């Protein structure tokens, strides 16, 4: 319990410093600033695997899977990489949402900040019930496995022309029915008063749509990490570190998303791998290091191929 409380306090301090100190004044986050913060978050996440080793080595937390310290650290890193890779699709959708509601760049960080608070709560609930289901009903492992493979196949054979349109979504239409919505942005405010009526600004609408879409993406990502471990602390902490780094990664990749178009095939490979791992867990036992190596290699190949193909396309256009 002490470890859980300490972790929540650290996360709260980080978020307070983020909005209250480093981003107190709304501003456009440059690619250079975003790359710096992305590097910091990735470094902190890998350093936290050392904290995981220390926690499990000293038995400071309940260890339901009876994991050795090194295995716990590897599972944390593997889970973190899975969540980070699946966040790429989330970044595409966030970019579309901001564009649809015409959210100025300098206010986007504020929307994502509050979106993270909601994501922490919803992810926590989904992880809690996911772990509970797996521990109580053994067959849910197979359900999650089939679902992940189905998701991978759906991504592989989906129509590339199909695009998410926020203003036509069920969320936006439902929101319009329950509250007045203003078409004008009033600085960084989520609500404005117009003729004695309090109306939601596009910032609030974008926040709600992003929040709901994060829950949708979590339906894929939570089962994916549960294929690696059902240890609640490892699942939750790896999720949180990926979510905390999502904002800086968004601003880092937002202007060059098209350069990483081949990463989708990496995601398909990862989802297929973890799905098969869940389905075959009683027949084949895959070592922690093998899972980590496959996921890291899939990401690396996706990034390298994306950058090379993007460079080749640019060269072709110039010639």
C-alpha positions in Angstrom: 0.0 0.0 0.0 2.9 2.4 0.8 4.3 1.8 -2.7 1.0 2.6 -4.3 0.5 5.8 -2.3 4.0 6.9 -3.0 3.6 6.3 -6.7 0.3 8.4 -6.8 2.0 11.2 -4.9 5.0 11.3 -7.3 2.5 11.4 -10.3 0.6 14.2 -8.6 3.8 16.2 -8.0 4.8 15.7 -11.6 1.4 16.9 -12.9 1.4 19.9 -10.6 4.9 21.0 -11.7 3.9 20.4 -15.3 0.9 22.7 -15.4 1.8 25.0 -12.5 5.5 25.7 -13.3 6.8 24.4 -16.7 3.6 25.2 -18.6 2.0 27.9 -16.5 1.7 30.3 -19.5 0.0 28.9 -22.6 2.5 28.7 -25.4 3.3 26.9 -28.7 5.4 23.9 -27.9 8.2 23.7 -30.5 9.5 20.4 -31.9 12.8 21.1 -30.1 11.0 21.5 -26.7 8.9 18.4 -27.4 11.8 16.3 -28.3 13.6 17.3 -25.1 10.6 16.3 -23.0 10.1 13.1 -24.9 13.7 12.2 -24.2 13.2 13.0 -20.5 10.0 10.9 -20.2 11.6 7.9 -22.0 14.7 8.2 -19.8 12.6 8.4 -16.6 10.5 5.4 -17.6 13.6 3.2 -18.2 15.1 4.5 -14.9 11.9 3.5 -13.1 12.5 -0.1 -14.2 15.4 0.1 -11.7 13.0 1.3 -9.0 10.8 -1.7 -9.9 13.8 -4.0 -9.4 14.4 -2.5 -6.0 10.7 -2.7 -5.0 10.4 -6.4 -5.9 13.9 -7.3 -4.6 12.9 -6.0 -1.1 9.3 -7.3 -1.3 7.8 -3.9 -0.7 4.7 -4.8 -2.7 2.4 -7.8 -3.1 3.8 -10.1 -5.8 0.9 -12.2 -7.1 3.0 -13.8 -9.9 6.0 -14.4 -7.6 8.2 -12.5 -10.0 11.9 -12.2 -9.5 13.2 -8.5 -9.5 14.8 -8.8 -13.0 11.7 -10.4 -14.5 9.6 -7.6 -13.0 11.8 -4.9 -14.5 11.7 -6.6 -17.9 7.9 -6.9 -17.8 7.6 -3.2 -16.9 9.8 -2.1 -19.8 7.9 -4.5 -22.2 4.5 -3.2 -21.0 5.8 0.4 -21.3 6.9 -0.2 -24.9 3.6 -1.8 -25.8 1.7 1.1 -24.4 4.0 3.6 -26.1 3.7 1.9 -29.5 -0.1 1.7 -29.3 -0.1 5.5 -28.4 0.9 6.3 -32.0 -2.6 5.6 -33.3 -3.9 7.8 -30.4 -1.7 10.6 -31.6 -3.1 10.5 -35.1 -6.7 10.8 -33.7 -5.7 13.6 -31.3 -4.3 15.6 -34.3 -7.5 15.1 -36.2 -9.6 16.2 -33.2 -7.6 19.4 -32.7 -7.8 20.2 -36.4 -11.6 19.6 -36.5 -12.3 21.9 -33.6 -9.6 24.4 -34.7 -7.8 24.4 -31.3 -4.8 26.8 -31.4 -1.5 25.2 -30.8 -0.8 27.2 -27.6 -3.9 25.7 -25.9 -3.5 22.1 -27.0 -1.2 21.3 -24.1 -3.8 22.4 -21.6 -6.4 20.1 -23.2 -4.0 17.1 -23.2 -3.1 17.8 -19.5 -6.6 17.5 -18.3 -7.1 14.6 -20.7 -4.3 12.8 -18.9 -6.1 13.1 -15.5 -9.2 11.5 -16.9 -7.1 8.8 -18.6 -5.4 7.9 -15.4 -8.8 7.3 -13.7 -10.3 5.4 -16.6 -7.2 3.3 -17.2 -7.0 2.5 -13.5 -10.6 1.2 -13.5 -10.1 -0.9 -16.7 -6.9 -2.4 -15.3 -8.5 -3.2 -12.0 -11.4 -5.0 -13.7 -9.2 -6.6 -16.3 -6.8 -8.1 -13.7 -9.8 -9.2 -11.6 -11.4 -11.0 -14.6 -8.2 -12.8 -15.6 -7.6 -13.9 -12.0 -11.2 -15.0 -11.4 -12.1 -16.5 -14.9 -9.2 -18.3 -16.7 -11.1 -18.2 -20.0 -10.9 -14.4 -20.2 -7.3 -14.8 -21.2 -8.4 -16.5 -24.4 -11.2 -13.9 -25.0 -8.5 -11.1 -24.7 -6.2 -13.1 -27.0 -8.8 -13.5 -29.7 -9.8 -9.8 -29.4 -6.2 -8.6 -29.9 -5.7 -10.8 -33.0 -9.1 -9.6 -34.3 -8.0 -6.0 -33.8 -4.7 -6.6 -35.6 -6.5 -8.2 -38.6 -9.0 -5.3 -38.6 -6.0 -2.8 -38.8 -4.4 -4.9 -41.5 -7.4 -5.0 -43.8 -9.1 -1.7 -42.9 -9.9 0.8 -45.6 -7.2 3.6 -45.5 -9.8 6.1 -46.8 -11.9 5.7 -43.7 -11.1 8.7 -41.4 -12.4 9.6 -38.0 -14.6 12.7 -38.2 -15.0 14.2 -34.6 -17.9 16.5 -35.5 -19.9 13.5 -36.9 -19.1 11.3 -33.9 -21.7 10.0 -31.4 -19.8 11.8 -28.6 -20.1 15.2 -30.2 -23.7 14.8 -31.2 -24.6 13.6 -27.7 -22.7 16.5 -26.1 -24.7 19.0 -28.2 -28.0 17.6 -26.9 -27.1 18.0 -23.2 -25.3 21.4 -23.1 -24.9 24.6 -25.2 -21.7 24.7 -27.2 -20.0 27.8 -28.3 -18.1 28.0 -31.6 -15.7 30.6 -30.3 -12.6 30.0 -28.3 -12.1 32.2 -25.2 -8.4 31.9 -24.5 -7.8 28.7 -22.4 -11.3 28.5 -20.9 -13.4 25.4 -21.1 -16.6 27.3 -20.5 -17.9 30.8 -21.3 -20.9 32.8 -20.3 -23.1 34.1 -23.2 -26.3 36.0 -22.4 -26.7 34.3 -19.0 -26.0 30.9 -20.5 -22.9 28.9 -19.7 -21.6 27.2 -22.9 -18.8 24.8 -23.5 -16.0 26.0 -25.7 -14.3 23.9 -28.4 -11.5 23.2 -25.9 -13.9 21.4 -23.6 -15.6 19.5 -26.6 -12.1 18.4 -27.8 -11.3 17.3 -24.3 -14.4 15.1 -24.0 -13.9 13.5 -27.4 -10.2 12.8 -26.7 -11.2 11.3 -23.3 -13.7 9.0 -24.9 -11.3 8.0 -27.7 -8.6 7.2 -25.1 -11.1 4.7 -23.5 -11.6 3.2 -26.9 -7.9 2.8 -27.4 -7.5 1.4 -23.9 -9.8 -1.5 -24.9 -6.9 -2.6 -27.1 -3.9 -1.6 -24.9 -5.0 -2.9 -21.5 -5.5 -6.5 -22.8 -2.2 -6.2 -24.6 -0.3 -5.5 -21.5 -2.2 -8.1 -19.5 -0.7 -10.6 -21.9 2.7 -9.7 -20.5 1.7 -9.6 -16.8 -1.3 -9.6 -14.6 0.6 -7.9 -11.8 -1.6 -4.7 -11.1 1.3 -2.4 -10.1 3.4 -3.3 -13.2 0.4 -2.9 -15.5 -0.7 0.4 -14.0 2.7 2.0 -13.6 3.7 1.2 -17.2 0.4 2.6 -18.5 0.9 5.8 -16.5 4.4 6.4 -17.7 3.3 5.9 -21.3 0.3 8.3 -20.8 2.5 10.9 -19.1 4.9 10.9 -22.0 2.1 11.0 -24.6 1.8 14.8 -24.6 5.4 15.5 -25.4 5.4 12.7 -27.9 2.3 14.2 -29.6 4.0 17.6 -30.0 7.2 15.9 -31.2 5.4 13.8 -33.9 2.4 16.0 -34.7 4.1 17.8 -37.6 5.7 14.6 -39.1 3.1 11.9 -38.5 3.1 10.9 -42.2 6.8 10.0 -41.9 5.9 7.2 -39.6 3.1 5.7 -41.6 4.7 2.2 -41.6 4.6 2.0 -37.8 1.1 0.7 -38.2 2.6 -2.6 -39.4 4.7 -2.7 -36.2 1.5 -2.3 -34.2 -0.2 -5.1 -36.1 2.8 -7.4 -35.4 2.8 -6.5 -31.7 -0.9 -7.0 -31.2 -0.7 -10.3 -33.1 2.2 -11.4 -31.0 0.6 -10.6 -27.6 -2.7 -12.1 -28.8 -1.0 -15.4 -29.7 0.9 -15.4 -26.5 -2.4 -15.2 -24.5 -3.9 -18.0 -26.6 -0.9 -20.3 -26.4 0.2 -19.5 -22.8 -0.4 -23.1 -21.6 1.4 -24.7 -24.5 4.3 -22.3 -25.1 6.0 -20.3 -22.4 7.8 -17.3 -24.0 10.6 -15.8 -21.8 10.3 -12.2 -20.7 13.4 -11.2 -22.6 12.0 -12.8 -25.9 8.8 -10.7 -25.6 10.8 -7.5 -24.9 13.1 -8.3 -27.9 10.3 -8.9 -30.3 8.4 -5.7 -29.3 11.5 -3.6 -29.4 12.6 -5.0 -32.7 9.1 -4.5 -34.2 9.2 -0.8 -33.2 12.7 -0.3 -34.5 12.0 -1.9 -37.9 8.8 0.2 -38.2 10.7 3.4 -37.5 13.6 2.6 -39.8 11.4 1.5 -42.7 9.1 4.6 -42.2 12.0 7.0 -42.3 13.6 5.3 -45.3 10.4 5.2 -47.3 9.6 8.8 -46.4 13.1 9.9 -47.5 12.7 7.9 -50.8 9.3 9.5 -51.4 10.8 13.0 -50.9 13.7 12.2 -53.2 11.2 10.9 -55.9 9.2 14.2 -55.6 12.3 16.4 -55.9 13.4 14.5 -59.0 
